[in-house]
Amino acid sequence: QVQLRESGGGLAQAGGSLRLSCAASRGTLSTAIMGWFRQAPGKEREFVAAIRGSGGSTYYADSVKGRFTISRNNAENTVNLQMSSLKAEDTAVYYCAAGPPRTTSSLPSSYDYWGQGTQVTVSS
């Protein structure tokens, strides 16, 4: 079974940058669709970004488009989310997710495996 672990969360100031990483401790991610989601206190989980196993067909939520970049390194079995021009509203717990090969999806039901989440806090 694939096990995912996020890292890289922390505190940043508005306009700053953070880089999140998702590593598989079991299984491989080379053929999986990978997604990043986030959830703020008292709010529903929302889609952030997704990428196919090949590294192509990326898709971003409108709220992060142009500021966040998703990438993957199949040799290292990791998926990353580079976050720039951070805003206070980016504050949330960020989750990494993996699913079977398919077109990029923003639906949580498309993903079978989830990490435990990492906290990102942006202050202004």
LINZI-V318727 format. One record per helix or strand of 2 or more residues. SS is the DSSP state (A for helix, B for strand). FROM is the first residue (numbers start at 1). LEN is the number of residues. Records with the same first field share a line. If there is no record, write none. Layout:
BEGIN
SS = FROM-LEN / FROM-LEN
END
This chain:
BEGIN
B = 3-5 / 10-4 / 18-9 / 33-7 / 46-6 / 59-2 / 68-6 / 78-6 / 92-8 / 113-2 / 118-6
A = 88-3 / 108-3
END
